[in-house]
Amino acid sequence: MSEIRVESLVKRYGDATALDGVSLAFPRGSFTALLGPSGCGKTTMLRLIAGF
């Protein structure tokens, strides 16, 4: 069972798409790192999960 599950996450800023169809599952008690280049949507995804 996953503690946090994200399915088909989409975020758009006007005509620009920041996230498109992201799906992830973070298992209970796990340590997870999000890695990627600048501007790939890491912070956007974390803000959406947190509710900002």
Secondary structure as the mmCIF struct_conf table of DSSP 4:
data_model
#
loop_
_struct_conf.conf_type_id
_struct_conf.id
_struct_conf.beg_label_comp_id
_struct_conf.beg_label_asym_id
_struct_conf.beg_label_seq_id
_struct_conf.end_label_comp_id
_struct_conf.end_label_asym_id
_struct_conf.end_label_seq_id
STRN STRN1 SER A 2 TYR A 13
TURN_TY1_P TURN_TY1_P1 GLY A 14 ASP A 15
STRN STRN2 ALA A 16 PRO A 27
TURN_TY1_P TURN_TY1_P2 ARG A 28 GLY A 29
TURN_TY1_P TURN_TY1_P3 SER A 38 GLY A 39
BEND BEND1 CYS A 40 GLY A 41
HELX_RH_AL_P HELX_RH_AL_P1 LYS A 42 ALA A 50
TURN_TY1_P TURN_TY1_P4 GLY A 51 GLY A 51
#
